[in-house]
Amino acid sequence: MLAEARGPDRLGSGSPWKTSTAGKDIKRQQGGKHQRQASSQGGSCFLGLEMKPELVWEDWDLQREFTKTLVLKNIHSKLQKLHVRPPVSKFFTTMIHQTIVLSPGTSFSVPVTFRPVQRCEYEDSIEFQSKDGSFQVYLHATIPCHALEVPDSVLLPLCAVQHSKHTTFLLRNVSKLQTYFQWDCTAPFQLSPEQGLLKPGQQCHITVVFRPQEALVYQQQVYCWFGEEEDKAESCCTVLLQGLAKYPCLQLRNPCTKVEKEQCDPLLHFGSVAVGQSLQKHFDIFNPCPVTASFSVSRLSNGVPLLGSEFSCDVTRGKVAPGGSLRATVTYTPAVVDTVSVDYLSLKCRGALNNILLKLTGNCEGPKVSFSTSVVDFGCVEEGGTVVQTVKLVNSSSVEAIFQWDLDCSGHSVFSIQPASGIVLPHSHTTLKAVYRPTQPIAHHRRVACLILHRDPMFCDLIGTCHSELQQSAILKPEHLVLYKLHWYRRQDPLDTLSVMQQDQDKQRLLCPLEESHQRPENAAPSPMEEYYQSCLGRMDPLSSTLSSTHVSVVPSELLFNHKMSSLSTSSTSSQSVSITNHTRGKLSLVWTAAQDSPFSISPSLCDLAPLKSTSFRVTYDPAQLNTLHAAQLECFAYYKNQHTEEPLLCPPWCVTVRVVGHSFQPGKEHFIPCCSLKPQRVVFPALSVLSYRTVLLQNCGDLPLTFCLDHSSDPALAESVSVIPSCGLIQPGNHQILTLRTTPTEDSPKQGYSVRLQLNSAKHTKELAVVSVVEKLCVSLEGDGSLYFHPTAVGSGTQRTHLIRNLSCLPLRFQWSIPESDQELISVEPDAGELHPNESSAQIWSFSPLAQQTYTLKPSLTFWPIQTPGCNKSKLSLKVIGMGSKGFIKAEKAFLDVGEILVGSYRLIEVPLVNSSPCPVPFCLSVQQILLDEEPIHDPRTAPTLKLDCERGTIASHSTMLLRSTIRPQRQAQYLWTISYQTLNASGFVSSPPQALCEVRANGVFPTLKVIDVFGSGSVDKLSKVHLWKLFSLDSLNKHLLSNPSPVELTYTTPTRHSLRSCPSIFTKTMLDLNFSAAPLTSDHSTFVLMFHNPGPIPVDWSFLFPEDQLIELEYWAETGEFSSTELYQMKVQDNHVFSVSPRSGTLLPGQQRAVHFSYSHDFAGTDRFPVVFKLSYGREIMLNFQGVTVERDRSYLHFASKQHVFTPVTIGDCTPPRQVYELHNGGALPVRYEVDSAVLSQLQVDNFNHPLLCCLNPEGEVLPGETARVEWIFSPLEAKMYHMDIPIHVQDGDSTLVRFEGRGLYSPTVGSKNPFTSRDTRETPEPCVQRLPFPGQLVFLSEDNVSLGNIPVCSRFSRILFLTNVSHTDTVHYSWDLLKQSNQQVLQIYPEQGSLCPGESALCVLTFTSTDYPTCYQLDVICQAIQEATLTRYRDALQRWEEEKERQQNEFTITDKTLPENQGVMTDKELVASPVRKGPPLRKYKTLPPICASGSCETVGTICTKITRAERKAQRETAKAWKCPEPPHPALLHLGVTAHSHELLECYTHFPNQFNEHYSIQSVKPQQPETASSRTSLPAGQPSPTHGPVRDITTHVLTSLLRGILDDPAFSQTLITSPSKPITYQQQETSSHPAVQPQFQFSGTVAGQREQHSAVDSESTAGCSETKSHTQNTLHAEHVSADICEDVLLNTLQNLMMEAVRGELVLTAHPRSVILPPVSTRTRRTSKAMAEERERNRKEPAGI
């Protein structure tokens, strides 16, 4: 788009012009100019000349001339001659000739000079004209102005809400001036740069940033102000910014589990993971929306444990493209064994409507280690001997187990286990070798601890007995340990151990098995960790609660040599003392185990210790090598001194140990540099004030040994709170040491924890371990700030809400909800108890069931406590629950729903809106009650309703609507009424109220119906009347069957189905009808019946005509037998040759829709054809139609009887003038047929009825022309009131005779006002339609009424009807003519106009005049209207003219030719050459059915298809092809009009139809009168258009208006109108009598008179009486018809003229009547009286003057 600043007004006058823009984004801004640069650079081509479309002057000054050259180049291949029109204005001049001649390929230069006079714009043009056209070259002079080029609109990319997108567009300065610009833009769009300065020709990229805040379609016009400076930016251009914003949406996709499917939030479960190990799992972030989504992943707040989260995600933020996904990895690294870790990841998408929570769970699994045996018995060993046993260490978990034996295996103990430390792989075991090497002849027992990382230590009892030659002590066995532990756990007093054992030794003869040692009270034995601490601290654990149960203790339990420690001995000597105390009441012997070549020694090695006494020993460190590290665990065994060997119950010895560590580095000597690792480096104790233990692993990763010791100098309070066992030791290269930490967390402990420092080899090297032991208060959060609100709930029902509780502490909790007993009927919670892991949320489902209409405020409490301390440290929280009980009800939006009609066997889905207007949701249960509205409402509860509800139970929210979907499946044709009721449900789901009606649903189960409303014949049956066609196809019976209900057998196949394996399918219906196609000669036109089917029902109808082949299942070739019966062969012949055809064969008719179906019968084979066709309505009737047709040989006489039974109109017995009735005979052959009614049968019938002429035939003999119908007239005169059956033979000359049964009923004289008895069965049913609504396919014209029924009329009366003839075509003109040549029609019928033409779409008014004869007759007349298109008639006339011209030329000219030339001259013939009839058959195809055997009888009947063409026939065909036949006149389309009436005598009319008698008028003469006056005034000449428009109508209107105005202004005419009432009446009024007039009598003429004479001779008395009465009445009424006939004619012609004018548009019948203002009544009276007086005076004077 080009935007310019507006300059001065233009000068110069030139023709207006427009120019095309250079691109689709460039257009003129309002007040601006076009883009000149783009248009002037390139050339254009006009009429073969190449040139510039315009010349533009931009840089120019005043008082100077500027010249530009226009170059014309002829690129055409011919010479161009141009006439030049120079510029019009004086500012542009050119010096060229008036004419320019350009040869092909040459150029011509035209200089154009511009002379400006003032500073403004100029426009002009030069016009070039040639013989092919003209074109212009525009001249334009512009002044410099500010102009910017911008696009019309800028479309931003699709953007997510709260995101941003940007694009750029080009801003160009297309002017010669420096232009300043500034943008005016508002959110959500932002332009950068917002302002700037552009030099001439400079361009700038403008960036548009789109930041939507809502999902909308944004369109904003941004304004760019530009000009010379910032303050002078007055010009403006606009750019339309368009953007579309959508809400982003992200989804999480990960392998789903069953738990995840049940929950709302996605779950990522890691399962069990080994402690210290890591497991990774993935989830995908998928973007299903069409915009890029930015997201962030973070942990859920308020749940940070002390160790930090054990879950980590590698994705914290990012973007996902539309339809793309991003994979995120979550790593789970557990640290505490046997804990469940729970965390939540929050996926937040900027601009999204919701956030997604991903729950992360995992279990930390530790090792599970066990011994193959817990007691290793080495037995009795001689002094100096060695015994080796094996022990299996089994790891049954999937985690590797790191173990270490707390045993010195370097010789300082009599027991040793190899390996002393190591790793047991998952689900494997390690075989350990235990060695017993005693040094003293005593019994040895030591309970050795096996340390397991992240597990409690395990203990193994090592026992053995050493004997020497001099001393043999009692052998210690495992059962002694069992007995000792039994007494120990019973008494728990070391002072009484020996005495108690001695006293109970007789009672304890039976030793308990080892397994019984585990059956002890829980508080009897210390925990494994506590026992390990006692053994390590020399049985003097200050924190142990079992100090009183210690037998022997040693102090100190650890000795350090040459280690400067503040907490230990600082002596530099190489010996230190230890003290052992005897806590028993017996004398003990102490024995130290001495090791050879050990730098540590103790003295004395043996001694006795009195009860409750202590003794000291000296431990000496004497290293043999300098600069080395040494460590050992010294053991001492204590046992009772006075214990005898023969005692069965032995007290096992006790073992105490002292850990010693020393080094021999000289002062100033550098120690070994340690290389070790400590795992984990941070230890967190449970936040409970209970004694807790943790284990860490110190691994020596170097090649040199290292020593460690605990340094308490940095934090003196650490020694009191945290203890580490062992606190010192030596770790060999590649080995490890498991350290056990113990503490009791307190509230005063620092939140950041303690720092435990380990000195490695010396004080220079340390290792720090962070220890956190803080007591944390339990914290549980309740959703909704401790409040839970229930929406209003219906009384008696219940509602549920989900409420979340979350454990915000670091301890696993157990919770329990407590609801007061009085509130337990109102609220409940599920689950009411459970466990919550740290940081875990639990969803509680609360149920509220109000009992009354009130507001409830309830306060249940939540109690929770740590799982480690059941029953202790309980905390409570209260939840405020608020709910309201209200009364709920529902109703239907419509109390009554009428579904309408539904097809039986089908279904219909309906929706019933249920409205809940109450403030609470209503749970409901629906029920349906069905009633059949037949004669009496019937309700059967055992019958399943045909209305099925999709949802019988549910809940409707408050103030909302729910669509209740239902399915209706009617099972039979009936009126259904369903009552839908509801009942409310309580909280348990049971019904709590009686049924209440919601709505009633009514529907009608109907079957599909069809009806034939019209019939049309063409081809060979085009001359048959509609009544005849109606009878041939038995359409009354067909309609009756189509409108009835189908039988269950007919619904075997609801839709057309191929179900038969035979060529003659099975029939599933008992209804059969014959469809008679009439008869026609061989090779004549097809007999085509067109039925107009109408769907009168309310549902669509699928119909189809099934031929036998349509019901046949298609089999494979191998399955067909190949053997066919004669019937099958015949049906195959009919189908293959299309003898009968239906088009279309199937279709669908919507309600009220009509469709024409063509039934055709070809007359290709002589004989009678029958063919079964099934007429199937889907889900409805199935009717077997037997198609019947007769094809007559051309040399055979044949009369076709539509029916061999005829019913006469009922006649009253004793009627003097029984009516004439007609029976029709149709000639279906090609020859005239003479018929004769058997008079002998009629004579015999008269004799049998007392010589009374019961049935008389008025024309018993006659001839019927080919294709015509003869009317045989009968008079039926019954004697009795009964039904007569008369069989009358009708003989055909040279043909067969036919016996026709005539039926007639005699009636008594009916009473006045009774139902009309003078109606035959055919007339009463009135099968044929009266009004044709739609034209048939191919029909040229159609009538407004196809049948005119006059009903019961008197004789000698005349009736008129107005018909409209309409041209169906909108393009062709149609000529029509009425065929009234039949004698019967000429007597009574007259139609005007008899012929005429109809323009396309035009309608013509036709007047039908019916005059009844003087004898009562039953009229059934058929009038034919012939119609032909003008185009067809024109073609015929042209062809006839050419044929006549050619014929005349051949008669007058001749040509002498050579005999060898081919004879190609056509022979002119007036008529077609007579040749043998050629077979008409189906088109040739590749395969045919086998022809039938000619000798069979069926072939003789139905004809043959194997007729061969002889040589003479082929020669005749060739001659016929050479002949030029005379064109035949086109065959007109025939339109039938039926006229029915029943005429009666006047007396009979007056007697039986008194109400209608005055409506008819009888005329004097029985001869129909030609209404010439009416015809001349009501119709126009044929072929002339109606003068509804144009000058003819205007002239006629003007002339008639002037004449009428002149007549009205004539005072003489006005005076005549005033005085006319006083004049005497010309004709005398007819006198009426109180007695009814006697009906006149009319005499028969011709044949009728002869038959009447015969009838009078038989019954002379009755007829004589009737004649005398009628003759008197005839003479009376003869003179009274003159004036009445004139009035009737005037009135009739007037009405016909009005109708004609209304059709032509000259009269508007619906116009508002005009109001005529009359003078006052007094004035009119005076004038009238005065005029009458003057008239009387004049009349008196006239006789006097004469």
Disulfide bonds with the S-S distance in Angstrom:
Cys1216-Cys1666 2.48
